[in-house]
Amino acid sequence: MYQDIHIGGVLISSFVAYALAAFVILLGLRWVVFARIRFSRYVANAPLAEAGLYVCVLALLIAFI
């Protein structure tokens, strides 16, 4: 079972924490990996591909944490 996070007396769903963690991981991937390999050259629609990678990272975080 996932537990809620308490911040200042406010309950925040664990999904929000996972979504923020996935976003931080995606930002790290964008600045470190995607910039070096010029990711946009290999895909037709780079924002759509990044959105798909975000969903995959989020699913992996939920599945393994």
C-alpha positions in Angstrom: 0.0 0.0 0.0 1.2 3.5 -0.8 1.0 6.0 2.0 0.1 9.7 1.7 2.7 12.3 2.3 2.1 15.0 5.0 3.5 18.4 4.1 2.5 21.2 6.5 -0.6 19.3 7.6 -1.8 18.8 4.0 -2.1 15.2 2.6 -0.5 14.7 -0.7 -1.1 11.6 -2.7 2.0 9.4 -3.3 1.2 9.6 -7.1 2.0 13.3 -7.0 5.4 12.5 -5.5 6.0 9.9 -8.1 5.0 12.3 -10.9 7.4 15.0 -9.6 10.2 12.4 -9.3 9.6 11.2 -12.9 9.7 14.8 -14.1 13.0 15.4 -12.3 14.4 12.2 -13.9 13.2 13.3 -17.3 14.8 16.8 -16.9 18.0 15.0 -16.0 17.8 12.8 -19.1 17.0 15.8 -21.3 20.0 17.8 -20.1 22.5 15.0 -19.9 21.6 12.3 -22.5 19.2 13.9 -25.0 21.5 16.9 -25.6 24.5 14.8 -26.3 22.9 12.4 -28.8 20.7 15.1 -30.4 17.5 13.2 -29.6 15.3 15.3 -32.0 17.3 14.0 -35.0 16.1 10.4 -34.3 12.4 10.9 -33.8 9.8 12.7 -35.9 8.1 14.5 -33.0 10.5 15.0 -30.1 7.9 16.4 -27.5 5.6 13.4 -28.1 8.6 11.0 -27.7 9.5 12.8 -24.4 6.0 12.6 -23.2 6.0 8.8 -23.9 9.3 8.5 -22.0 7.8 10.4 -19.1 4.9 8.0 -18.9 7.4 5.0 -19.0 9.6 6.5 -16.3 6.5 7.2 -14.1 5.2 3.6 -14.6 8.6 2.2 -13.6 8.7 4.3 -10.5 5.2 3.2 -9.5 6.0 -0.5 -10.2 9.3 -0.7 -8.4 9.0 1.7 -5.5 
